[in-house]
Amino acid sequence: MQLIIDLIRWFFANFGMIVGAVLPLLAVLKLTAWGRANAEALDTLTRVIEDLDAKDVKTAMAAKESQLSDVARDVLRDAVATVDTKKRTPMGFDQIGRELWRGIFPVK
C-alpha cells in the first residue's frame, strides 16, 4: 500500500515533467502517421496517373515542378520513380544523404 501512495506522490510531484514529455511524443506520433498517410496518398495518385498514362497531367506537373521546394521536388520524384519502371528508384543511401544534407543547410 505504501508503494502505491509513493507512486501517486511521485506522479503528482513530477506531473509537469510527465506532461512535458508525453505531449511532444504524441505530436511526433501523430505527425509520423500523417506523413505516412500523405505518402500513401501520393503513391496512389502517381500510380493512377501512370496507369492511365495521362500525358497531359504529367506535362502539367512537370511544368509546375520547378515551383516546388527542394524537399517537395524530391518527394515527387521518389513517388514517380516508385511507379514508373523506366525511372530509377532512389536507394536508401541516396535518401539518407539528402536528409543529412538538408539537416546541415536550410531548405528553401
Disulfide bonds with the S-S distance in Angstrom:
none
